[in-house]
């Protein structure tokens, strides 16, 4: 068992969120603890995967010149949406 300073945290109270780290922190927001069900950034893993698929589909639909500019600016020349 990996004990952290959050070992007494009641995990049942935390939402099913893909942005929740193993120690109870939010990986998206700069907060000291999870905001729970009221958080506007709460996503299930399925919702997060669907968003990634949608983004890849959108990037793949762009013309070659635009894909080249985006890959050079943000991905060091790689095109992860085509992998």
Residue pairs with C-beta under 8 A, 6 or more apart in sequence:
2 22
4 23
5 23
6 23
6 24
9 24
11 24
13 36
14 20
14 24
14 34
14 36
15 34
15 36
15 37
15 39
15 42
16 44
17 26
17 34
17 39
17 42
17 43
17 44
18 43
18 44
18 45
18 47
18 48
19 26
19 27
19 28
19 41
19 42
19 43
19 48
20 26
20 27
20 34
21 27
24 33
24 34
25 31
25 32
25 33
25 34
26 33
26 34
26 35
26 39
26 41
28 41
29 35
29 39
29 41
35 42
43 51
55 81
56 80
56 81
59 67
59 70
59 79
59 81
60 67
60 81
60 82
62 70
67 79
71 77
71 78
71 79
